[in-house]
Amino acid sequence: MNRKLIGLAATVAASLLITGCSDSTDQQSTAQPSKKTQIYLVDGNTTQYGDEFKAGTFDGVKGVIPGGKSTDEFRKRLLAADPGLKDFAYAVEAYDSVILTALAAEAAKSDSSKSVAAKMRDVSNAPGDKCASFEDCSKLLKAGSEIDYDGLSGPIDLNKTGSPSAASVGIFQYGADNTYQPVGNETGEASADPVPLPAQEISGAAAPGDGQLVFGSLLPQTGDLSYLGPPMSAGVKVAVAELNDQGGVLGEDVKLVGGDSGDGTPNIAPQEVDKLLDADVDVIVGTASSSVSLSVLDKIVNAGILNISPSVTSPAFDTFPDKGLFFRMMQSDALQGGVLANTMSNDGYTDVAILVRQDAYGQGLAGSIKTSFTESGGNVVATRFYAADSGGFTAEVNAIKAADPDAIALVGFDETKKIVPELIKAGLWMGQ
Amino acid sequence: MRFRPALCLVLLVVAFFGAGSVAVAATSPAVTAGVDGPGVVKVTGKLVNRDDTGSAPVAGGTVTVTDASGAKHSATSLADGSFSVEVPFKVGTISIELDETSLPDGVALREGGRNPITRAVSSTLPLTVTFVLGKGDRQTLSWVDQVPQSLFNGLYFGLIISLGALGLSLIFGTTGLTNFAHGEMVTFGALVTYALNVMGADIWLAGLLAAGLAAAFGFAQDRFFWRPIRRRGTSVLAMMIISIGVQFILRNTYQFFTGGRTETYRQYTTPEGHRLGPITFSIRDLVCMAIALVLVVGVTVALRRTRLGRATRAVANNAALAATAGINVDRVIAAVWSVGALLAGTCGLLLGFSQAVKFDLGALQLLVMFAAITVGGLGSVWGAVIGSLLVGTLIEMSTLVIPSELKVAAALFLLIGVLLVRPRGLLGRAERIG
């Protein structure tokens, strides 16, 4: 028995070695076909990969990111708030969430959630004097004028369902150093405002405020998405510090209560919302991901609290019965997906595959990419969903390889770092 | 009546995964029509012909756009195949037609390719059209073609996981502890390798040091934590609950230091693929498999041939009896913990290549390892290895028939199936420990 097993093992080991050696000798004859499959990334995974990968690994990969980019000056302020920051994703949107809500509170002359929510569109949209900082805007408001806040993240014109109506999506391309540079930009304004459902209107009288505007942050500090938390938290902190430097809102310093949204497994967000509600917050800033937000939004709006998210993009929020209390700083993925589909089409690809993280974000975005690309006349030859917590992604990459697409749209977050090496191994991507 | 618990478990699993995959309805907001604004809408695209010879841009193709008010606008594709037409903005639908007679000889629409294409205009965002030209150059693989690659990937994954499963099984066999913190020892190996590699150590050196440190970590865990708990006569069930606590403490500590990000080693992260028949693999994969194989065979042989190995099997059979026979049970258990942690750490550092380094790397595979040792037979060494290979292969192969987001569920179905037929697992009765 022993001998047999040892013999078997030795045979397997030897055959493995022989396979390895024989392959390296006649590599030319068995080389991969030279056809290249283009990779496209989305806002969740278009980040600076830098020296984490060998130079050239991402060379030529394209990505799209909606919304604004933080300026160098703003990055310095973020780093002052959190010196450990590694990236700056959604920091400007988090900052604008706080400033815009504070301005709405000033305009409503109340810190009560429903009164503030009723003013959100007034301070973000025309007509009104354009202004770009809390200092300028609040002066205009005190002088009795209407304002139209243009934030660091863009013009922020909220539509009737609380999402930005003007779309600006940047198109980026990676260089040999695995960092991305802008190569284009698609902007456009939705011509018409969506009609809100009855359940999306503010209902009932506003509760009287207590005079102090209290922000609760509900951003990921633990779990799968925790790498998204620090930049957003820093954005919120910078904004709150700026408000208090300017004498606060409604003459009182604003307060910030911290909460952790987690990643939904296990779902700790509902308890954290309870904690924030107990702390009498007027505004909840968060969460970072569509699926976590969808799990707590009912609870927040039923408590009559305003919720503004810097980063959620699922189209599901366009029709969510939010009682008029939910706002977001990012356009719905219907727009981002459209721009990604446009980019693939403009690059001349006709048969594309979509590899998607299985959650509310991935499904929403992949759905809009698929719809737009199919409408444009192209074929989506494979759509593969993966569970982010399944560890490896060889099976998913094989399924994509079997469909042999011209281009792959990779919709996901951090796990892209595991998927791209698999794509390279499968011969679907080899840099440029 | 016998299978009712199992049936309930099946239903639970289905319900759980079913709920996870419920799609969030992606409905776009209703848009009121008829609001015209100023400006233009750009309609763009690129004509590319694809056939057996590869892809080539098509110049000189004429594209005509009929806008919502019926006016026609034309453009011709440039040398790079791109074309761009601007039409006045008006909410409604536009129709884009490619003049097929303008295409060069040998270039035609692919069968089923749409022409003309209609698109809805609702905003000033640019629109694109994709005309599918040529026969196409895709080489798709059928279901059967994918089997060898899936099998290889499954064996690869199974072999690596078997290191972790073997450690788990050894510790269970000698101490009776179902160690839920085992996944964190797997992560430990990957994290230490990553840290050393980033600090400049070569990956081989980093890996060796990490494996050594993992063994030391296992030894220390037993000496200063589990041994005192055992001495107090704590029940196996209580120890299992304690290990769940240890799991959370360790995992959150890792996360505290890594910040939840996915990290990659600085060497061999993106190896080139080689082909042998229908299988694509990298040399790195083969080296990883060889290391795993050597360790698995080494440990199994040592359990049968060495004094310590025989002592281990004696302790696993009956610790009290082994003690009266003069075996130092504590020393044996300390050795088992060290070896188990060494195997787990190695499993982690190898997993780190293909699954990147993250604080929950091992925790995600814990369930797979439990499934593997249960399928193979609790406490059986070869059972752990064969169970891992089976479960790994099944996880990869299952994606050929079921959606890939359910692939881990497939392993659990195997678990249920095996337990229904053979409650002790495949090798549970025939061989205990070695």
Interface residues (C-beta under 8 A of the other chain):
Chain A: N2 L5 I6 A9 V12 A13 L16 L17 T19 G20 D23 S24 Q27 T30 A31 Q32 P33 K35 D51 E52 F53 K54 T57 K86 N159 T161 A167 E186 T187 G188 E189 A190 S191 A192 D193 P194 V195 P220 T222 G223 D224 L225 S226 Y227 P230 S290 S291 L294 S314 P315 A316 D318 T319 S332 A334 L335 G338 V339 A341 N342 S345 N346 D347 G348 Y349 T350 D351 Q358 A360 Q363 G364 G367 S368 F373 E375 S376 G377 G378 N379 V381 R384 F385 Y386 A387 D389 S390 G391 G392 T394 A395 E396 N398 A399 K401 A402 A403 D404 P405 D406 D414 E415 K417 K418 V420 P421 E422 I424 K425 A426 G427 M430
Chain B: G20 S21 A23 V24 A25 A26 T27 S28 P29 A30 V31 T32 A33 V35 D36 G37 T44 G45 K46 L47 V48 R50 G54 S55 P57 G81 S82 F89 V91 G113 R114 N115 I117 R119 A120 S122 S123 T124 L125 P126 L127 T128 V129 T130 F131 V132 L133 G136 D137 R138 Q139 T140 L141 S142 D145 Q146 Q149 S150 N153 Y156 F157 N252 Q255 G259 G260 R261 T262 E263 T264 R266 T269 T270 P271 E272 G273 H274 R275 L276 T280 F281 S282 I283 D285 L286 V287 M289 A290 L293 V294 V297 T300 V301 R304 L351 S354 Q355 A356 K358 D360 L361 L364 Q365 W382 I395 E396 T399 P403 S404 E405 L406 K407 V408
